Every structure is written in structure tokens, then in C-alpha cells.
Amino acid sequence: QVQLVEYGGGLVQAGGSLTVSCVASGTGNIFDVATVGWYRQAPGKQRELVASMPRVGNTHYADAVKGRFFASRDNAKNTAYLQMDSLKSEDTAVYYCRCVVQGVHVYWGQGTQVTVSS
């Protein structure tokens, strides 16, 4: 069974930076065969895509974070990162990591809270 755990959330001032990470465990180097994505959910809103990193190819970013957020992955460590720069109050949300294997098996982390104070 695959488990995803996010780390690194916290409180940051507007304009600041924060990096969150996601570590997968439970079944070998799953990141070698997975699409890994970052999502977020703000209070009262639906969960939305932040960045999606396919196994091969370019990373896709939501328009709201383009040029400010940078997603990366280290398959050997089964770890994904989301570097968030120039944070805004509207970036406040719970950030989730998602892993999709073979287009069928979907795994989510429990989320980590990011709060941006203005």
C-alpha cells in the first residue's frame, strides 16, 4: 500500500517563500512510474490543481501560480517538492500531494497547511 506524507507547511508572511515536500513509501520506487501532482484546497473552496509532473515531459502549472511556484521530483528518493515564492494571502490552503500510477491507481497524502499572512 502506497503512503504519501507531506512535510514543510507553516505560517509565512506575504512575499515570502516556503517549500513543501512529499515522501512516498510502501512499494519500491513508485515515483519511477507515476505522475506526481500538487493540489490545494482553501477553506470553502474545491480542491484545485497546482502543478502536475508527468513521468516524462513538462510540468503543468495552474495559471495562478505560474512563475512563482516550482515543482520538482527526485524519483530515487520517492520525493516531490513544491517551492513557493512570492506567496500571497490567496495561496493559503491545505496542500496535498497526489500520485497516479498507470493512470488508474490514485494515492493522496493527508495534506499540509500553508498559511500566508498579509
C-alpha positions as CSV (number, residue, x, y, z in Angstrom):
1,Q,0.0,0.0,0.0
2,V,1.4,3.4,-1.0
3,Q,1.5,6.1,1.6
4,L,2.2,9.8,0.9
5,V,3.2,12.2,3.6
6,E,3.6,15.9,3.1
7,Y,6.0,18.0,5.1
8,G,7.0,21.6,5.5
9,G,3.8,23.6,5.8
10,G,3.6,26.5,8.1
11,L,3.0,30.2,8.5
12,V,4.8,32.7,6.2
13,Q,4.4,36.4,5.5
14,A,3.1,37.6,2.2
15,G,6.0,37.9,-0.3
16,G,7.9,35.1,1.5
17,S,8.9,31.6,0.4
18,L,8.2,28.2,1.6
19,T,9.0,24.7,0.3
20,V,6.8,21.7,1.0
21,S,7.8,18.1,0.3
22,C,6.0,14.8,-0.3
23,V,7.5,11.4,0.5
24,A,6.1,8.2,-0.8
25,S,6.6,4.9,0.9
26,G,5.3,1.3,0.8
27,T,6.1,-0.1,-2.6
28,G,9.5,0.5,-4.0
29,N,10.4,3.4,-6.3
30,I,6.8,4.2,-7.2
31,F,7.8,7.6,-8.5
32,D,9.6,6.0,-11.4
33,V,6.2,5.1,-12.8
34,A,3.9,7.8,-11.5
35,T,2.5,11.2,-12.4
36,V,3.0,13.3,-9.3
37,G,0.9,16.3,-8.6
38,W,0.4,19.1,-6.1
39,Y,-3.1,20.2,-5.2
40,R,-4.5,22.7,-2.7
41,Q,-7.8,23.4,-1.0
42,A,-8.7,26.7,0.6
43,P,-11.5,27.0,3.1
44,G,-14.9,26.8,1.4
45,K,-13.4,26.1,-2.0
46,Q,-12.9,23.0,-4.1
47,R,-9.5,21.2,-4.3
48,E,-7.6,22.5,-7.3
49,L,-4.5,21.5,-9.2
50,V,-1.4,23.5,-8.5
51,A,1.2,21.6,-10.5
52,S,1.4,18.2,-12.3
53,M,4.6,16.5,-13.1
54,P,4.3,13.6,-15.6
55,R,6.7,10.8,-15.6
56,V,8.2,12.3,-18.8
57,G,7.5,15.7,-20.2
58,N,6.9,19.2,-18.9
59,T,5.4,20.2,-15.7
60,H,2.0,21.9,-15.9
61,Y,1.2,24.7,-13.6
62,A,-2.0,26.4,-12.7
63,D,-2.2,30.0,-14.0
64,A,-2.5,31.3,-10.5
65,V,1.0,30.1,-9.6
66,K,2.9,30.3,-12.8
67,G,6.3,32.0,-12.3
68,R,6.0,31.8,-8.5
69,F,5.8,28.1,-7.8
70,F,8.3,25.4,-8.9
71,A,7.6,21.7,-8.6
72,S,10.3,19.1,-8.8
73,R,10.8,15.4,-8.1
74,D,13.5,13.0,-7.0
75,N,12.5,9.6,-8.2
76,A,15.3,7.9,-6.4
77,K,14.1,9.3,-3.1
78,N,10.4,8.9,-3.9
79,T,10.1,12.6,-3.0
80,A,8.5,15.6,-4.6
81,Y,8.9,19.2,-3.8
82,L,6.9,22.4,-4.3
83,Q,8.9,25.6,-3.9
84,M,6.6,28.5,-3.4
85,D,7.9,32.0,-3.9
86,S,6.3,35.4,-3.7
87,L,3.5,34.0,-1.6
88,K,0.1,35.7,-1.4
89,S,-2.7,35.5,1.1
90,E,-4.8,33.7,-1.5
91,D,-2.2,30.9,-1.5
92,T,-3.4,30.0,2.0
93,A,-4.7,26.4,1.7
94,V,-4.0,22.8,2.6
95,Y,-1.6,21.5,0.1
96,Y,-1.9,17.9,-1.0
97,C,0.4,15.5,-2.9
98,R,-1.1,13.1,-5.4
99,C,0.4,10.1,-7.1
100,V,-1.2,8.4,-10.1
101,V,0.2,5.0,-11.2
102,Q,-0.6,3.5,-14.6
103,G,-3.4,6.0,-14.9
104,V,-5.6,4.0,-12.6
105,H,-4.2,3.9,-9.0
106,V,-4.6,7.2,-7.3
107,Y,-3.0,8.0,-3.9
108,W,-3.3,11.1,-1.8
109,G,-1.4,12.5,1.1
110,Q,-3.0,13.8,4.2
111,G,-2.1,17.4,3.4
112,T,-0.1,20.1,5.0
113,Q,-1.4,23.6,5.9
114,V,0.2,26.6,4.4
115,T,-0.9,30.0,5.8
116,V,0.2,33.3,4.3
117,S,-0.3,36.3,6.5
118,S,-0.8,39.7,4.8
